Amino acid sequence: MAGPGGRMMAGGGPDQRSMDFKGSGKRLLAQFKPEKTTMFAMIACAVVSVGLSVLGPKILGRATDLVFAGIVGRQMRPGTSKAQVLEGMRARGDSGVADMLSGIDFTPGKGIDFGAVGSVLGFALCTFLGAGLLMAVTTRLSNRALNRTVYRMREDIQAKLSRLPLSYFDKRQRGEVLSRATNDIDNIGQTLQQTMGQLINSLLTIIGVLVMMFWISPLLALVALITVPLSFVIATRVGKRSQPQFVQQWKTTGKLNAHIEEMYTGHTLVKVFGRQEESAKAFAEQNDALYEAGFKAQFNSGMMQPLMFFVSNLNYVLVAVVGGLRVASGSLSIGDVQAFIQYSRQFSMPLTQVASMANLVQSGVASAERIFELLDADEQGADPVPGEKPDLLRGLVEFEHVSFRYEEDKPLIEDLSLAVEPGHTVAIVGPTGAGKTTLVNLLLRFYEVTGGRITLDGVDIAKMARDELRSGIGMVLQDTWLFGGSIADNIAYGAAKDVTRAEIEEAARAAHADRFIRTLPEGYDTVIDDEGSGVSAGEKQLITIARAFLSDPVILVLDEATSSVDTRTEVLIQKAMARLAHGRTSFVIAHRLSTIRDADTILVMENGAIVEQGRHDVLVASGGAYQRLYEAQFAQAVVEVE
C-alpha cells in the first residue's frame, strides 16, 4: 500500500460529487429489508401505542367536562331542567352565558360526580400506561432492527475491502478509507438510533392527532393547519442550506483523519526532517476547515428548532382564540377545547421534532453516501468457477509476452517473456520504478496483466482462484507488518492450519529469530503491538521471515526482505534462504547485490523491460547495466546517469 510518499490521491474522485440525498436516503432505508418482520411488528406496536396516547387528551377532556358540569349544576336550583335554566338566562338577557352553558351537560342542583370522574381518570391512566408499555416494546424492536442493519453494513464493508483491487488503495489515503469504515458507519448508527423510532412515532402522532382534531372540530383543525405550509417552507429552506455543509463536514473529517494517520505512522520522519511545524500547520488548516464546515452545518440546522417553536406558539395562539370563541358560542365544551389545545401541542411538537431531526438525517445520509461510494467501487474480477489448478505444484513460472500499465496511456511493462524453473532463485534488480515489484504483484494477481499471460506449472494464473494461487506463495515485504499479539501468534499467522509451538520455534530458528526472541521477557509469548514496539526494525523483519518459512510455500517472494537487517544477520538470512530455497522457486527483489550473488538467474530491469539476465559472474564480466550497479556498490565507481 502506498505510504505518504507513494502513489495516492488525497480524497479520490467520487468524493467530489454533490450529495444525492434522495437516492442515498432510499438506499439506506433499503438496508432494513432483511428486518421487515421486526419492522412490521415495531410499526404495529407504534400504531397502537400512538393511538392510545392520542386518546388520552380526549379522555381527560371528558373528566374536565364532568368537573365543570358539577360546578355549574351545583349552583343551579334543583328540580328544574337544563332547558329551563337556559331559557331563564336568556329571558334575563344573559344569552351569551346561556350559549356557553348550552355545550355543558349539567344537571341543576347536582354537584361533581366524583365516581364518574374517578372512572374516567382510571381509564386515562390505563390508556397512558398501555401506550408507555407498547412504546417500550417499539423501542426495543427498533434498536434490534437498527443494530442488526448496522452490523450487516459493517460486514458488507469488510467483505468489500477484501474484494477491492490494490489499485483502489494506491489511489486513496488510508485514513480516508478508514474514516468511511469507522466514523461514517458510526455516524449512521447514531443517526438511526436517534431518529428512526422517533421519526416513526412523530409521523404516526401527526396522523392520529389530525384525526382527533377533525373529530372534535373541523374548523379548529383547519385553523391549526394554517401554520403547516409555513413549517414546510422553513424545513425546506433550512434543509437545503444545511445539506451541502454536512457533506463537506464528513469529507473534511476523512481528510483530517488521513493526515493524522500519515503523520502518526511517519512521526519519526517528521521529527528527523524538522517538519513538525509544517505538519501542525497542515493539521490546523484542515482542523479549521472541519470547524467551519461543522459550525455552518450545525448553525444552519440549529435554526430549525427555534423557528419551529415560533410557528408552534403561533399555532397555539390561533387555536386558543378561535377555541375560546367556539366555547363562548356553545359550539364546543371546555373539555373539548382543552383536549384540542393539547392536540395542537401534540401536533406541533412532532412537526418540530421531525424538522429538528433534519440535521441528523442529513448528516447520516451524507455518511451513507460515502459508504455506498465505497461499496460501489469497482472490484477485482471474480475468480473463475470452477477454477483450474496444476495437477502437481512444482513452481514452474512463465511470463509469456506480458504487458502491463497502471494508466492507459503510460505503458510500464511491454512484451516481457521469462521462464523460471522449479527450485531456481531469480533475483530482480534495477533502478527505482523499473517494474521490479510490479512483476511480483502481477504474479500474485494484485494487478491483472493487460496483455500476454503468466502460467504456474502450465496453468494460466488468471484461470486459478486467487486463494488457490496465493496459498502456494510466501511473501516478505520491505515494510514489515505485525499485529497486536504475541510473537508466536505473529509467526503462526503464516500457517494455513493450526501449528504447534515446536513448528513455530523451528521456523524462527530457520530465520535466525529464535536467539533474540528467547532474550525477551516472555520469549515467544511476549506481546507486541501493531507497531512492533519493543523490537528493532531488523528483528521485526526476522519475525516476518519466520512467518513466511512457516507457510512452507512452493514459491517464495522476498521484496527487499533484508534491507532492515545488519550485515551479520544478512549473512545468516542468506544461509537460511539457501536452505529454504531447496526445491522452491524464489523471487528476490534487491538493491543490495550482496544478497543475490548466488541466485540462479539475475534479471536486470529498466523501464519495465529485462535488459540483462544471467548469473552474477557472467553479468559482471559483460560490462553492462549490472556491472555498473555492481561497481557503484562495491568498487565506488562513478555511475553515469543518462
C-alpha positions in Angstrom: 0.0 0.0 0.0 1.3 3.4 -0.8 2.6 5.4 2.1 3.0 9.1 2.5 5.3 9.3 -0.5 3.6 6.7 -2.6 1.1 6.8 -5.4 -2.1 8.2 -4.0 -4.7 10.9 -4.4 -5.9 12.9 -1.5 -9.6 12.1 -1.1 -10.2 10.5 -4.5 -12.6 11.2 -7.3 -16.1 10.1 -6.0 -15.9 12.5 -3.0 -16.1 15.5 -5.3 -19.7 14.8 -6.4 -22.6 16.6 -4.8 -24.7 14.6 -2.5 -27.7 12.6 -3.9 -29.8 13.0 -0.8 -32.9 11.3 -2.1 -31.1 8.3 -3.8 -28.8 7.7 -0.8 -31.7 8.0 1.6 -33.8 5.4 -0.2 -30.8 3.1 -0.4 -30.2 3.5 3.3 -33.8 2.5 4.0 -33.4 -0.5 1.7 -30.8 -1.8 4.1 -33.6 -2.6 6.5 -35.3 -5.1 4.1 -34.0 -8.2 5.9 -35.6 -6.8 9.1 -39.0 -6.4 7.6 -40.7 -8.7 10.1 -39.2 -6.9 13.0 -40.1 -3.5 11.4 -43.7 -4.6 10.8 -44.0 -5.6 14.4 -42.4 -2.4 15.5 -44.8 -0.3 13.4 -47.8 -2.3 14.7 -46.8 -1.6 18.3 -46.1 2.0 17.5 -49.6 2.4 15.9 -51.4 1.0 18.9 -49.2 3.0 21.3 -49.7 6.3 19.5 -53.4 5.5 19.2 -53.7 5.1 22.9 -51.7 8.2 23.7 -53.8 10.2 21.3 -57.0 9.1 23.1 -55.6 10.5 26.3 -56.4 14.2 25.9 -60.0 13.3 24.8 -60.5 11.2 27.9 -59.0 14.0 30.1 -61.3 16.5 28.4 -64.3 14.3 29.4 -63.1 14.5 33.0 -62.9 18.3 32.7 -66.4 18.4 31.4 -67.7 16.3 34.3 -66.0 18.5 36.9 -67.2 21.7 35.2 -70.7 20.4 34.8 -70.7 19.5 38.5 -69.6 23.0 39.5 -72.2 24.6 37.2 -75.0 22.3 38.3 -74.3 22.8 42.0 -75.1 26.5 41.6 -78.4 25.9 39.9 -81.8 25.5 41.6 -82.6 21.8 41.9 -85.9 20.5 40.5 -85.5 22.3 37.1 -84.2 21.0 33.8 -81.2 22.3 31.9 -83.5 23.7 29.2 -85.5 25.7 31.8 -82.3 27.1 33.3 -81.0 28.2 29.9 -84.4 29.7 28.9 -84.5 31.7 32.2 -81.0 33.1 31.5 -82.0 34.2 28.0 -85.1 35.9 29.4 -82.9 37.8 31.8 -80.6 39.0 29.0 -77.7 36.5 29.6 -77.8 35.0 26.2 -74.0 34.8 26.0 -73.7 32.8 29.2 -76.7 30.6 28.1 -75.0 29.9 24.8 -71.8 28.9 26.6 -73.5 26.7 29.1 -75.6 25.0 26.4 -72.5 23.0 25.5 -72.2 21.7 29.1 -74.0 18.5 30.1 -75.0 19.6 33.7 -77.9 18.7 35.9 -79.3 21.6 38.0 -78.7 21.0 41.7 -76.3 18.1 41.2 -72.6 18.6 42.1 -69.5 16.9 40.9 -69.9 13.1 40.3 -66.5 12.0 41.8 -67.3 8.4 41.0 -67.6 9.2 37.3 -64.6 11.4 37.4 -62.6 8.7 39.1 -63.6 6.1 36.5 -62.6 8.4 33.6 -59.3 9.2 35.2 -58.7 5.5 35.9 -59.4 4.7 32.2 -57.0 7.5 31.2 -54.3 6.1 33.5 -54.7 2.6 31.9 -54.6 4.2 28.5 -51.3 6.0 29.1 -49.8 3.0 30.8 -50.6 0.8 27.9 -49.2 3.4 25.5 -46.0 3.6 27.5 -45.5 -0.2 27.6 -46.1 -0.5 23.9 -43.7 2.3 23.2 -41.0 0.4 25.2 -41.6 -2.6 23.1 -41.4 -0.4 20.0 -38.1 1.0 21.1 -36.7 -2.5 21.8 -37.7 -3.7 18.3 -36.4 -0.5 16.7 -33.0 -1.0 18.4 -32.9 -4.6 17.3 -33.6 -3.8 13.7 -31.1 -0.9 13.8 -28.2 -2.8 15.3 -28.6 -5.8 13.0 -28.7 -3.5 10.0 -25.5 -1.6 11.0 -23.9 -5.0 11.8 -24.6 -6.1 8.3 -23.3 -2.9 6.8 -20.1 -3.4 8.7 -19.9 -6.9 7.3 -20.5 -5.6 3.8 -17.7 -3.0 4.2 -15.3 -5.6 5.5 -16.2 -8.0 2.6 -15.9 -5.2 0.1 -12.5 -4.2 1.3 -11.3 -7.7 0.8 -12.6 -7.6 -2.8 -11.2 -4.3 -3.8 -8.1 -4.3 -6.0 -4.8 -3.0 -4.8 -5.2 0.0 -7.2 -8.1 1.3 -5.1 -5.9 1.6 -2.0 -3.0 3.0 -4.1 -5.1 6.0 -5.2 -6.5 6.8 -1.7 -5.2 7.8 1.6 -5.5 5.0 4.2 -7.0 7.4 6.8 -9.8 8.4 4.3 -10.7 4.8 3.7 -10.6 4.0 7.5 -12.8 7.1 8.1 -15.5 5.6 5.9 -15.3 2.2 7.6 -15.3 3.7 11.2 -16.5 7.3 11.5 -19.1 7.2 8.8 -20.6 3.8 9.8 -20.7 5.0 13.5 -22.4 8.2 12.4 -25.1 6.2 10.5 -25.7 4.1 13.6 -26.0 7.1 15.9 -28.3 8.9 13.4 -30.6 6.0 13.0 -30.6 5.4 16.8 -31.7 8.9 17.5 -34.2 9.4 14.6 -35.7 6.1 13.3 -38.0 5.3 16.2 -38.8 8.9 17.0 -39.5 9.7 13.3 -42.0 6.9 13.0 -43.6 7.9 16.3 -43.8 11.5 15.2 -45.4 10.7 11.9 -48.0 8.4 13.5 -48.7 11.0 16.1 -49.3 13.7 13.4 -51.8 11.4 11.7 -53.5 10.4 14.9 -53.8 13.9 16.2 -55.2 15.1 12.9 -57.9 12.5 13.0 -58.8 13.5 16.6 -58.7 17.3 15.8 -61.1 16.9 12.9 -63.4 14.7 15.0 -63.6 17.4 17.7 -63.9 20.4 15.5 -63.2 20.6 11.7 -63.0 24.4 12.0 -60.3 24.4 14.7 -58.5 21.6 12.8 -58.3 23.9 9.7 -57.1 26.8 11.9 -54.3 24.5 13.3 -53.3 23.5 9.8 -52.8 27.1 8.7 -49.2 27.0 10.0 -48.3 23.7 8.3 -47.2 25.3 5.0 -45.1 27.8 6.9 -43.4 24.9 8.8 -42.8 23.1 5.5 -41.2 26.2 3.9 -38.9 26.7 7.0 -37.9 23.0 7.0 -37.2 23.0 3.2 -35.2 26.2 3.2 -33.1 25.3 6.2 -32.6 21.8 5.0 -31.2 23.0 1.6 -28.8 25.3 3.3 -27.6 22.6 5.7 -27.3 19.7 3.3 -24.1 20.6 1.5 -22.5 21.7 4.7 -22.9 18.2 6.2 -21.4 16.7 3.0 -18.4 19.0 3.4 -18.2 18.2 7.1 -17.7 14.4 6.6 -15.4 14.9 3.6 -13.2 17.1 5.7 -13.3 14.6 8.5 -12.0 11.9 6.2 -9.1 14.2 5.0 -8.2 15.2 8.6 -8.1 11.5 9.6 -5.9 10.7 6.7 -3.5 13.5 7.7 -3.4 12.3 11.3 -2.9 8.7 10.3 0.0 9.6 8.0 1.7 11.9 10.5 1.4 9.4 13.3 2.8 6.4 11.3 5.5 8.6 10.0 6.2 10.7 13.1 9.9 9.7 13.2 10.5 11.1 9.7 8.5 14.2 10.6 10.8 14.8 13.5 14.0 13.9 11.7 13.4 16.3 8.9 12.1 19.0 11.2 8.6 19.1 9.7 6.7 19.4 12.9 5.7 23.0 12.2 4.5 22.2 8.6 2.6 19.1 9.9 1.0 21.2 12.7 0.1 23.9 10.2 -1.5 21.4 7.8 -3.4 19.9 10.7 -4.5 23.4 11.8 -5.7 24.2 8.3 -7.7 21.0 8.0 -9.0 21.3 11.5 -10.1 24.9 10.8 -11.9 23.6 7.6 -13.6 20.9 9.7 -14.6 23.5 12.3 -16.0 25.8 9.6 -18.0 23.0 7.9 -19.3 21.6 11.2 -20.2 25.1 12.5 -22.1 26.0 9.4 -23.9 22.7 9.3 -24.9 22.8 12.9 -25.7 26.6 12.9 -27.9 26.3 9.8 -29.7 23.2 11.0 -29.9 24.6 14.6 -32.0 27.4 13.3 -34.7 24.8 12.6 -35.9 24.3 16.2 -36.4 27.9 17.3 -38.2 28.7 14.1 -40.4 25.7 14.5 -41.1 26.7 18.1 -42.2 30.1 16.9 -44.6 28.5 14.5 -45.9 26.2 17.3 -46.6 29.2 19.5 -48.3 31.0 16.7 -50.5 27.9 16.2 -51.3 27.8 19.9 -52.5 31.4 19.9 -54.7 30.9 16.9 -56.3 27.7 18.4 -56.8 29.4 21.8 -58.5 32.4 20.3 -60.8 30.5 17.9 -61.4 27.8 20.6 -62.5 30.4 23.1 -64.9 31.9 20.6 -66.4 28.5 19.9 -66.8 27.8 23.7 -68.5 31.2 24.1 -70.9 30.3 21.3 -71.7 27.0 22.9 -70.4 25.1 19.9 -67.7 23.3 21.9 -67.3 22.3 25.5 -64.5 23.5 27.7 -63.2 19.9 27.9 -63.1 19.7 24.1 -61.2 22.9 23.8 -58.8 21.7 26.5 -58.3 18.5 24.6 -57.9 20.4 21.3 -55.2 22.7 22.8 -53.3 19.6 23.9 -53.8 18.1 20.4 -52.5 21.3 18.9 -49.4 21.0 21.1 -49.1 17.3 20.2 -49.4 18.2 16.5 -46.8 21.0 16.7 -44.3 19.0 18.8 -43.8 16.1 16.3 -43.6 18.6 13.4 -40.9 20.4 15.4 -39.2 17.1 16.2 -39.3 16.0 12.5 -37.8 19.3 11.4 -35.2 19.2 14.2 -34.1 15.7 13.1 -33.4 17.1 9.6 -29.8 17.9 10.6 -29.2 14.4 12.0 -30.8 12.8 9.0 -28.7 14.9 6.6 -25.6 14.1 8.4 -26.4 10.4 8.4 -27.3 10.3 4.7 -24.1 12.2 3.9 -22.2 9.4 5.7 -24.3 6.8 3.9 -23.4 8.2 0.5 -19.7 7.9 1.4 -20.1 4.3 2.4 -22.2 3.5 -0.7 -19.4 5.0 -2.8 -17.0 2.6 -1.2 -19.5 -0.3 -1.7 -19.9 0.6 -5.4 -16.2 0.9 -6.1 -15.0 -1.4 -9.0 -13.9 -4.7 -7.6 -11.3 -7.1 -8.8 -12.6 -9.6 -11.3 -14.3 -12.6 -9.9 -12.5 -15.9 -9.7 -13.4 -18.4 -12.3 -15.8 -21.2 -11.2 -14.6 -23.8 -11.2 -11.0 -22.6 -11.0 -8.2 -24.5 -12.6 -5.1 -25.6 -10.7 -2.0 -27.6 -11.5 -2.0 -31.3 -11.0 1.3 -31.0 -9.2 2.5 -27.7 -7.8 6.2 -27.6 -8.6 6.9 -23.9 -9.0 7.4 -23.5 -12.8 6.6 -19.9 -13.6 6.5 -18.5 -17.1 5.8 -15.0 -18.3 4.6 -15.1 -21.9 4.7 -11.7 -23.7 3.4 -9.9 -20.7 2.3 -6.3 -20.9 1.1 -4.0 -18.1 0.3 -0.4 -17.5 -1.1 1.4 -14.5 -2.6 4.1 -16.7 -4.0 3.6 -20.2 -1.5 5.9 -21.9 1.6 5.1 -19.9 2.9 1.6 -20.6 5.2 0.2 -17.9 6.0 -3.4 -19.0 5.9 -4.4 -22.7 6.2 -7.8 -24.2 8.1 -9.4 -21.3 8.9 -13.1 -21.5 10.6 -15.1 -18.8 10.7 -18.8 -17.7 11.7 -19.7 -14.1 12.4 -23.4 -13.5 11.2 -25.1 -10.3 13.6 -24.6 -7.4 15.5 -21.8 -9.0 16.2 -18.5 -7.4 15.6 -15.5 -9.6 16.9 -12.1 -8.4 15.4 -8.9 -9.8 17.5 -5.7 -9.7 17.2 -2.3 -11.3 16.6 1.3 -10.6 13.5 2.6 -8.7 10.5 2.5 -10.9 11.9 -0.2 -13.3 9.0 -2.5 -12.6 10.5 -5.0 -10.1 7.8 -5.0 -7.5 5.2 -4.7 -10.3 6.4 -8.0 -11.7 5.8 -9.8 -8.4 2.4 -8.1 -8.0 1.4 -9.5 -11.4 2.5 -13.0 -10.3 0.3 -12.6 -7.1 -2.6 -11.2 -9.1 -2.7 -8.0 -7.1 -2.9 -6.5 -10.5 -4.1 -8.1 -13.8 -1.9 -8.2 -16.9 -3.1 -6.0 -19.8 -1.5 -8.3 -22.3 0.0 -11.8 -22.5 -0.3 -14.3 -19.7 1.5 -15.8 -16.7 1.4 -19.5 -16.1 2.2 -21.6 -13.0 3.1 -25.2 -13.9 1.4 -24.7 -17.2 -1.9 -23.3 -15.9 -2.8 -19.7 -16.7 -3.0 -18.0 -13.2 -5.9 -15.9 -14.5 -7.9 -19.1 -14.6 -7.0 -20.0 -11.0 -8.7 -18.9 -7.9 -6.7 -16.2 -6.1 -6.7 -18.0 -2.8 -5.5 -21.2 -4.5 -2.7 -19.3 -6.3 -1.6 -17.3 -3.2 -1.7 -20.3 -0.9 1.4 -21.6 -2.6 3.3 -18.3 -2.4 5.1 -16.9 0.6 6.0 -13.2 0.7 8.2 -11.0 2.8 7.9 -7.3 2.2 10.3 -4.4 2.9 7.7 -2.8 5.1 7.1 -5.2 7.9 3.5 -5.8 9.2 2.8 -7.1 12.6 -0.5 -7.2 14.5 -1.2 -6.8 18.2 -0.5 -10.1 19.9 2.3 -12.5 20.9 5.3 -13.1 18.8 4.3 -16.7 18.5 0.9 -15.6 17.1 2.5 -13.3 14.6 4.7 -16.1 13.3 1.8 -18.6 13.2 -0.2 -16.1 11.1 1.6 -17.5 8.0 0.3 -21.1 8.5 -2.7 -22.3 6.7 -3.6 -24.6 9.6 -3.1 -24.8 13.3 0.6 -25.3 14.2 2.4 -26.4 17.3 4.8 -24.4 19.3 7.6 -26.7 18.1 6.8 -25.8 14.5 6.8 -22.1 15.3 10.2 -22.3 17.1 11.6 -24.3 14.2 10.5 -21.6 11.7 12.1 -19.0 14.0 15.4 -20.9 14.1 15.4 -21.2 10.4 15.0 -17.4 10.2 17.7 -16.9 12.9 15.0 -15.2 15.0 15.0 -17.8 17.8 18.0 -16.3 19.6 16.7 -12.8 20.1 13.2 -14.0 20.8 14.4 -16.0 23.8 16.1 -12.9 25.2 12.8 -11.1 25.5 11.0 -11.1 28.9 8.3 -13.6 27.9 10.1 -15.2 25.0 7.6 -16.3 22.3 4.7 -15.2 24.5 6.0 -11.6 24.5 3.1 -9.3 23.4 3.9 -6.6 20.9 1.5 -4.0 19.4 0.9 -3.4 15.7 3.8 -1.0 15.6 6.2 -3.7 16.8 7.2 -1.7 19.9 9.9 -3.4 21.9 11.7 -5.0 18.9 14.0 -3.4 16.4 13.3 -3.0 12.7 15.7 -5.9 11.8 14.0 -8.1 14.5 10.6 -7.3 13.1 11.8 -8.4 9.7 13.1 -11.6 11.1 9.7 -12.4 12.6 8.0 -11.8 9.2 10.6 -14.0 7.5 9.9 -16.8 10.1 6.2 -16.3 9.2 7.0 -17.0 5.5 9.1 -20.0 6.5 6.2 -21.5 8.4 3.8 -21.2 5.4 6.0 -23.7 3.6 5.5 -22.1 0.2 6.3 -23.5 -3.2 7.2 -20.0 -4.4 9.0 -17.5 -2.2 8.9 -13.8 -2.8 11.3 -11.5 -1.0 10.9 -7.8 -1.7 13.9 -6.1 -0.2 13.4 -8.5 2.8 16.9 -8.0 4.2 17.1 -4.2 3.8 16.5 -3.6 7.5 18.9 -6.1 9.0 22.6 -5.7 9.9 25.4 -7.3 7.9 25.8 -10.3 10.2 22.1 -11.0 10.2 22.0 -10.6 6.5 24.6 -13.3 6.1 22.6 -15.6 8.4 19.5 -15.0 6.4 21.2 -15.7 3.2 22.2 -19.1 4.5 18.7 -19.8 5.8 17.3 -18.7 2.4 19.6 -21.2 0.7 18.2 -24.0 2.8 14.6 -22.8 2.3 15.1 -22.3 -1.5 15.9 -26.0 -1.9 13.0 -27.4 -4.1 11.3 -24.0 -4.2 11.1 -21.2 -6.7 12.3 -17.9 -5.3 11.9 -14.3 -6.5 14.2 -11.9 -4.7 13.9 -8.2 -5.3 17.0 -6.5 -4.0 19.1 -3.3 -4.2 22.0 -4.7 -2.2 23.7 -7.0 -4.7 25.5 -8.9 -1.9 22.2 -10.7 -1.2 21.8 -12.2 -4.6 25.3 -13.3 -5.7 24.2 -17.0 -5.5 21.0 -16.6 -7.4 20.5 -19.0 -10.3 19.4 -16.1 -12.6 19.6 -12.3 -12.1 17.2 -10.2 -14.1 18.2 -6.6 -14.7 15.2 -4.4 -15.4 15.0 -0.9 -16.8 11.7 0.9 -17.8 9.7 -2.3 -17.5 11.9 -4.5 -19.7 14.5 -7.1 -18.9 17.8 -5.6 -20.3 20.1 -8.3 -19.0 19.8 -11.8 -17.4 22.3 -14.4 -16.3 24.4 -15.4 -13.3 26.4 -12.9 -11.2 29.8 -13.7 -12.6 28.6 -13.6 -16.2 26.8 -10.3 -15.8 29.8 -8.6 -14.1 32.0 -9.7 -16.9 29.6 -8.5 -19.6 30.2 -4.8 -18.8 26.5 -3.9 -19.0 23.9 -2.4 -16.6 24.6 -4.9 -13.9 28.3 -4.2 -13.9 27.6 -0.5 -13.4 25.3 -1.3 -10.4 27.9 -3.6 -9.0 30.8 -1.1 -9.3 28.6 1.6 -7.8 28.1 -0.6 -4.7 31.4 -2.4 -4.3 34.1 -0.5 -6.3 32.8 3.0 -5.6 32.7 3.8 -9.3 31.0 6.8 -10.7 27.7 5.8 -12.2 26.9 7.5 -15.4 23.3 8.6 -15.4 21.9 9.2 -18.7 
